[in-house]
Amino acid sequence: MCGFVGLLYKDAGRSVSSRELEPLLAAIRHRGPDDQGIYVDRHFGMTHARLSILDLSPLGRQPMESPDGRLVLAYNGEVYNFQELRRELEATGCRLKSRSDTEVVLNWAGLKEDWLKDLRGMFALALWDRSRQALTLARDPFGIKPLYLYEDGEKFIFSSELAGIRAHPRAKTTLDPIAVSDYLSFRYIPAPRTGFREVRKVSPASSLQLSREGVSPEKRYYEPNFTPLPRRTSGREWEERLYAELKKTVKYLLISDVPVGIFLSGGLDSSALVATASELGQNPLKTFSICGSGEDMYDERPYARLVARKFSTEHHELEFSPGDLRHILEKIVRHLGEPVSDMPSVALFYLSQLAKKEVSVVLSGEGNDEMLAGYGFEKYYFCQKYYSWLDGGPPKIAKKALKSLFPNSYWHLSSAEYLQKFLPSMVKSFSDGGVAKKDLLAEDFYPKGHDSLDLLRRAYAESSGLPFLNRILKAYSGAWLTDDLLARSDRMTMAHGLELRVPYLDHVFADLAGSLPLDQKIGFWKGKLRNRLILRKIMEGKLPEEVLTRPKAGFTLPLRRWARQDLKEYLREAFAEAPYPLKREACLKVLERHWDSPRLFNREVWQILVLILWLRGLESK
């Protein structure tokens, strides 16, 4: 895993120099502290910061040129099936000099037109074609690795992080009111927006072409599969098939020339990775857990210790306090690059700092909830059963009777009609907390006429034809997963030069998991309705019973207590000096409600604080 940033001038007479690229490289060097490289071709240039994982020798240095000098690659991530692709290349007579996956990707790109479909892994890449004077930008199927694109009248800048773009002295960025409004609705900025009008995110599973003449439309090469497979297979056969694929995926992800560990929360997903890696002979494993201090913190470490003891891992733990938090928050927001109001970012930052002392690669359990219906999705189990009947066309008299019996409910609606009613519950708007987001933003900045719900309407429209629950899962995986969960996971780990690998989002595994019948994802087991049912059954006898039967528990901070005690003055000062376009009076109103009301406003306070720190950071450029 690494980082890259590059520059393409629209005027062929304008040359890029190594000196011009150096400050851009410095802005992303934390992503690759082991080696750096620069490539320049007249009006084009790019630079790369390397975190050495495979083939630690100089032969893996990037940007890397093809043997004939036609193609040049800067690449961030890992392609897990590079050894199979390497054998296919060698069968054609291709002679490779290194053991790196970078060289395999470079040569594979020159072999066939639809080459991206063959890559199994996580990546963002920039491929320069000297003969065509054109650049290809591409991103992995789920957007695990980030990729940004800036454009103005004279140039394009592409980068693994926004910091690389904003480091250019002539990159002028202006706040995007729609992006800020969407952030206040969703607690992250949905793609393609980034917070700046001039910068966009390259979409997951997509590629585009850049040249002096302009930029092509994005071309998708993959779509996540949530179409249910036929029910001809028994439950036991599904379990065997999914576990075989999980073992294959984890085996791929354990390939490394540097030490590998696992983030172990003590939950089902991370514990299953430990069990699988141990079964594959990865011993001794190094595992890492974290918790905030205080009696009101939900502490998962007892579960993590159970798993660590069972598999004899070399287990490391860390506890942090609000005093630590006050000094590190601005750094966390700076590394995020754009506002992401996700409390686990704090834990992940400290956890990555701890893990980097021992390993350079970690596996983590992100993505399984979206594929196997975690996050409390079991509550939609009966909705799915009901709508399967209702959408099948019950007699009109039945629908009429339902409407008469339950006039204030949604039970008489079709699943498509219900989803339209359900949409507002997915928007975390400030109106729920007594302060509408239009009250938080300056009147001359608030984007009148913009409806954040349109994003979800499009997501559901694109999933028409799928069963009720699958539509919800696909919407989550296409928005929140990429722009919130994966974004903060990448930035917090790479802030410490640590590579994060996510087995559940290997697209081959994810396609199988996402397309499993509903009764394999949710069902009654051990006396209770359970989510991620098939994984629990697979892990029965492998994991402790306490881990198998415990409910999902996300990481939270005791912000209500901290805001009243340890962080009270810090928050008061930050909210009282909130920069434009925030209204200070409205921000303070949210904070006062947090102090005075029995209702919890943790998330609202955190969301505004992250936005304040992000805006303040822009002023300091």
Residue pairs with C-beta under 8 A, 6 or more apart in sequence:
1 31
1 32
1 51
1 53
1 76
1 77
1 78
1 145
1 494
1 499
1 500
2 31
2 32
2 48
2 49
2 50
2 51
2 62
2 75
2 76
2 77
2 160
3 28
3 29
3 31
3 32
3 48
3 49
3 76
3 159
3 160
3 161
3 164
3 494
4 28
4 46
4 47
4 48
4 49
4 62
4 63
4 74
4 75
4 76
4 126
4 158
4 159
4 160
5 21
5 24
5 25
5 27
5 28
5 46
5 47
5 157
5 158
5 159
5 160
5 161
5 164
5 165
5 167
6 21
6 44
6 45
6 46
6 47
6 74
6 126
6 135
6 157
6 158
6 159
7 16
7 20
7 21
7 24
7 44
7 45
7 46
7 155
7 156
7 157
7 168
8 43
8 44
8 135
8 155
8 156
8 157
8 158
8 210
8 211
8 212
9 15
9 16
9 43
9 44
9 154
9 155
9 212
10 153
10 154
10 155
10 156
10 212
11 43
11 154
11 212
12 42
12 43
12 212
13 43
14 43
14 154
15 40
15 42
15 43
16 40
16 41
16 42
16 43
16 44
16 45
17 40
17 45
18 38
18 40
18 45
20 45
20 168
21 38
21 40
21 45
21 46
21 47
22 38
22 47
23 167
23 168
23 169
24 47
24 157
24 159
24 164
24 165
24 167
24 168
25 36
25 38
25 47
25 48
25 49
25 164
26 167
27 161
27 163
27 164
27 166
27 167
28 49
28 159
28 160
28 161
28 163
28 164
29 36
29 49
30 49
30 335
30 494
30 495
30 496
30 497
31 49
31 51
31 76
31 160
31 161
31 494
31 497
32 48
32 49
32 50
32 51
32 497
33 49
33 51
33 497
34 50
34 51
34 52
34 56
34 497
35 49
35 50
35 52
35 58
35 61
36 47
36 48
36 49
36 50
37 47
37 48
37 50
37 61
37 62
37 63
38 45
38 46
38 47
38 48
38 63
39 45
39 46
39 47
39 63
39 65
39 72
39 74
39 128
41 72
41 128
41 130
43 212
44 128
44 133
44 135
46 63
46 72
46 74
46 126
46 128
46 158
47 63
47 74
48 62
48 63
48 74
48 75
50 60
50 61
50 62
51 360
51 497
51 499
52 60
52 257
52 258
53 78
53 256
53 257
53 258
53 360
53 361
53 499
54 60
54 78
54 82
54 99
54 100
54 101
54 255
54 256
54 257
55 98
55 99
55 100
55 257
56 257
56 258
57 98
59 97
59 98
59 99
59 100
59 103
60 98
60 99
60 100
60 102
60 103
62 73
62 74
62 75
62 102
63 72
63 73
63 74
63 128
64 72
64 73
64 74
64 75
64 102
64 103
64 106
65 71
65 72
66 72
66 73
66 106
66 107
66 110
67 107
69 130
70 110
70 129
70 130
70 131
71 106
71 109
71 110
71 127
71 128
71 129
71 130
72 127
72 128
72 130
73 102
73 105
73 106
73 109
73 125
73 126
73 127
73 128
74 125
74 126
75 102
75 105
75 106
75 123
75 124
75 125
75 126
76 123
76 124
76 125
76 145
76 160
77 121
77 122
77 123
77 124
77 125
77 140
77 144
77 145
78 101
78 121
78 122
78 123
78 253
78 499
78 501
79 85
79 101
79 104
79 105
79 119
79 120
79 121
79 123
80 120
80 121
80 249
80 252
80 253
80 255
80 506
81 118
81 119
81 120
81 121
81 252
82 101
82 104
82 105
82 121
83 255
85 104
85 105
85 108
85 118
85 119
86 96
86 104
89 96
89 104
89 107
89 108
89 111
90 96
92 111
94 107
96 103
96 104
96 107
97 103
101 121
105 119
105 123
105 125
106 127
108 115
108 118
108 119
109 115
109 127
109 136
112 118
114 221
116 138
116 207
116 221
117 221
117 222
119 140
120 252
120 506
120 507
120 508
121 140
121 506
122 140
122 142
122 144
122 145
122 501
122 502
122 505
123 138
123 139
123 140
123 145
124 137
124 138
124 139
124 140
124 145
124 146
124 147
124 160
124 202
125 136
125 137
125 138
126 135
126 136
126 137
126 158
127 135
127 136
127 138
128 134
128 135
129 135
129 136
132 211
133 211
133 212
134 209
134 210
134 211
135 156
135 158
135 209
135 210
135 211
136 207
136 208
136 209
136 210
137 147
137 149
137 158
137 202
137 207
137 208
137 210
138 147
138 202
138 206
138 207
138 208
138 221
139 145
139 146
139 147
139 202
139 203
139 204
139 205
139 206
139 207
140 204
140 205
140 507
141 204
141 205
141 222
141 224
141 505
141 507
141 510
142 204
142 205
142 224
142 367
142 477
142 481
142 482
142 486
142 505
142 507
142 510
143 191
143 201
143 203
143 204
143 205
143 482
143 483
143 486
144 486
144 490
144 502
144 505
145 160
145 490
146 160
146 161
146 201
146 487
146 490
146 491
147 158
147 159
147 160
147 201
147 202
148 158
148 159
148 160
148 161
148 162
148 164
148 165
148 194
148 199
148 200
148 201
148 202
149 156
149 157
149 158
149 199
149 200
149 201
149 202
149 208
149 210
149 215
150 156
150 157
150 158
150 159
150 165
150 171
150 173
150 198
150 199
151 198
151 215
152 170
152 171
152 172
152 198
154 170
155 170
156 210
156 215
157 164
157 165
157 168
157 171
158 210
159 165
161 337
161 491
162 194
162 195
162 196
162 199
162 337
162 338
163 334
163 337
165 171
165 173
165 199
166 173
166 621
171 198
172 198
173 196
173 197
173 198
173 199
174 196
174 197
174 198
175 195
175 196
175 197
175 445
175 581
175 618
176 193
176 194
176 195
176 196
176 197
177 441
177 445
177 446
177 447
177 450
177 581
178 193
178 447
178 450
179 189
179 193
179 194
179 195
179 196
180 195
180 441
180 445
180 581
180 611
181 437
181 441
181 446
181 447
181 450
181 452
182 189
182 190
182 193
182 452
182 455
183 189
183 195
183 339
183 341
183 607
183 611
184 429
184 430
184 437
184 440
184 441
184 607
184 611
185 427
185 428
185 429
185 437
185 452
186 427
186 428
186 452
186 455
186 479
186 480
186 484
187 340
187 341
187 342
187 428
187 484
187 603
187 607
188 339
188 340
188 341
188 342
188 480
188 483
188 484
188 487
189 195
189 338
189 339
189 340
189 483
190 455
190 479
190 483
191 200
191 201
191 203
191 479
191 482
191 483
192 200
192 201
192 202
192 203
193 200
193 201
194 200
194 201
194 338
195 338
195 339
195 614
201 483
202 208
202 218
203 218
203 220
204 482
205 220
205 221
205 222
205 223
206 218
206 219
206 220
206 221
207 218
207 219
207 221
208 215
208 216
208 217
208 218
208 219
209 215
209 216
210 216
222 507
224 474
224 477
224 478
224 507
224 510
224 511
224 514
225 510
225 511
225 514
225 515
226 463
226 466
226 470
226 471
226 473
226 474
226 514
226 515
227 466
227 470
227 515
228 467
228 470
228 515
228 516
228 517
228 518
229 515
229 516
229 517
231 517
231 519
233 241
235 519
235 520
235 534
235 537
238 516
238 517
238 520
238 534
239 534
239 537
239 538
241 512
242 512
242 513
242 516
242 534
242 535
242 538
243 276
243 538
245 508
245 509
245 512
246 272
246 276
246 503
246 509
246 538
247 276
247 279
247 280
248 509
249 503
249 506
249 508
249 509
250 273
250 276
250 277
250 280
250 363
250 503
251 280
252 506
253 363
253 501
253 503
253 506
254 260
254 277
254 280
254 282
254 363
256 360
256 361
258 359
258 360
258 361
259 286
259 358
259 359
259 360
259 361
260 282
260 286
260 359
260 361
260 362
260 363
261 285
261 286
261 287
261 288
261 355
261 358
261 359
261 361
261 362
261 363
262 270
262 273
262 274
262 277
262 285
262 286
262 287
262 288
262 313
262 362
262 363
262 364
263 270
263 287
263 288
263 289
263 351
263 355
263 362
263 363
263 364
263 365
264 270
264 271
264 274
264 287
264 288
264 289
264 304
264 307
264 308
264 313
264 315
265 289
265 300
265 303
265 304
265 365
265 555
266 289
266 300
266 301
266 302
266 303
266 304
266 305
266 306
266 307
266 547
267 300
267 303
267 365
267 547
267 550
267 552
267 553
268 532
268 535
268 536
268 539
268 543
268 547
268 548
268 550
268 552
269 365
269 368
269 369
269 374
269 504
269 532
269 535
270 364
270 365
271 303
271 304
271 307
271 539
271 543
271 547
272 365
272 535
272 538
272 539
272 542
272 543
273 363
273 364
273 365
273 503
274 285
274 287
274 307
274 308
274 311
274 313
275 307
275 311
275 539
275 542
275 543
277 285
277 363
278 285
278 311
278 313
279 542
283 312
284 312
284 313
284 314
285 311
285 313
285 314
286 313
286 314
286 315
286 316
286 355
286 358
286 359
287 304
287 307
287 308
287 313
287 314
287 315
287 316
288 315
288 316
288 317
288 318
288 351
288 354
288 355
288 358
288 362
289 300
289 301
289 304
289 305
289 315
289 316
289 317
289 318
289 351
290 317
290 318
290 319
290 320
290 347
290 350
290 351
290 354
291 297
291 299
291 300
291 301
291 317
291 318
291 319
292 319
292 320
292 321
292 322
292 347
292 557
292 558
293 319
293 320
293 321
293 322
294 321
294 558
294 561
296 558
296 561
297 557
297 558
298 553
298 556
300 553
301 317
303 544
303 546
303 547
303 550
304 315
304 317
305 315
306 544
306 546
306 547
307 313
307 543
307 544
307 547
308 315
310 543
310 544
314 358
316 354
316 355
316 358
318 350
318 351
318 354
320 346
320 347
320 350
321 566
322 562
322 565
322 566
322 567
323 566
324 350
325 346
325 557
325 562
325 567
326 566
326 567
326 570
328 346
328 349
328 350
329 346
329 609
329 613
330 613
330 616
330 617
331 349
331 495
332 345
332 346
332 349
332 492
332 495
333 339
333 610
333 613
333 614
333 617
334 617
335 349
335 491
335 492
335 494
335 495
336 345
336 487
336 488
336 491
336 492
336 610
336 614
337 491
338 487
338 614
339 610
339 611
339 614
340 483
340 484
340 487
340 488
340 610
341 603
341 606
341 607
341 610
341 611
342 484
342 485
342 488
343 555
343 556
343 557
343 559
343 602
343 603
343 606
344 488
344 554
344 555
345 488
345 491
345 492
346 557
347 555
348 488
348 489
348 492
348 493
349 492
349 495
352 362
352 492
352 493
352 495
352 496
352 498
353 496
355 362
355 496
355 498
356 496
356 497
356 498
359 498
360 497
360 498
360 499
361 498
361 499
361 501
362 493
362 498
362 499
362 500
362 501
363 500
363 501
363 502
363 503
364 489
364 500
364 501
364 502
365 502
365 504
366 481
366 485
366 486
366 489
366 502
366 504
366 505
367 477
367 481
367 485
367 486
367 502
367 504
367 505
367 510
368 374
368 504
368 513
368 532
368 535
369 375
369 377
369 531
369 532
369 552
370 473
370 476
370 477
370 481
370 514
371 473
371 477
371 504
371 510
371 513
371 514
372 513
372 516
372 521
372 531
372 532
372 533
372 534
372 535
373 469
373 473
373 518
373 521
373 522
373 531
373 532
374 531
374 532
374 552
375 476
375 531
375 552
376 531
376 552
377 469
377 472
377 473
377 521
377 522
377 531
378 522
378 529
378 530
378 531
380 468
380 469
380 472
381 469
381 518
381 522
381 523
381 529
383 418
383 468
383 469
384 467
384 468
384 469
384 518
386 411
387 414
387 415
387 418
387 467
387 468
388 467
388 468
390 399
390 414
390 415
391 414
391 415
399 412
400 412
402 411
402 412
403 412
406 412
410 417
410 418
410 421
413 421
415 468
415 471
416 464
418 468
419 460
419 468
419 471
419 472
420 457
423 453
423 456
423 457
423 460
424 453
426 456
426 475
427 452
427 453
427 456
428 603
428 607
429 436
429 437
429 452
430 436
430 437
430 439
430 440
430 590
430 604
431 437
433 590
433 593
433 599
433 601
433 604
434 593
435 586
435 589
435 590
435 593
435 604
437 446
438 446
439 583
439 586
440 582
440 583
440 586
440 587
440 590
440 608
441 581
441 582
441 583
442 580
442 581
442 582
442 583
445 580
445 581
446 581
455 479
456 475
456 479
459 474
459 475
459 478
459 479
460 471
460 475
462 474
462 478
463 470
463 471
463 474
463 475
464 471
466 474
467 518
469 518
469 522
470 514
473 514
474 514
477 514
486 502
486 505
489 500
489 502
490 500
493 499
493 500
494 500
503 509
504 510
504 513
516 534
519 533
520 533
520 534
521 531
521 532
521 533
521 534
522 529
522 530
522 531
522 533
523 529
523 530
523 533
524 530
525 533
525 536
525 537
526 548
526 549
528 549
530 536
531 552
536 548
536 549
539 548
540 548
556 602
557 602
557 606
559 567
559 602
559 605
559 606
560 594
560 600
560 601
560 602
563 571
563 591
563 594
563 595
563 605
564 595
568 595
571 591
571 605
571 609
572 588
572 591
574 609
574 612
574 613
575 584
575 587
575 588
575 590
575 591
575 608
575 609
575 612
576 584
576 588
577 584
577 612
578 584
578 587
578 608
578 612
578 615
579 612
579 615
579 616
579 619
580 615
582 608
582 611
582 612
582 615
587 608
587 612
590 601
590 604
590 605
590 608
591 605
591 608
593 599
593 601
594 600
594 601
594 602
594 604
594 605
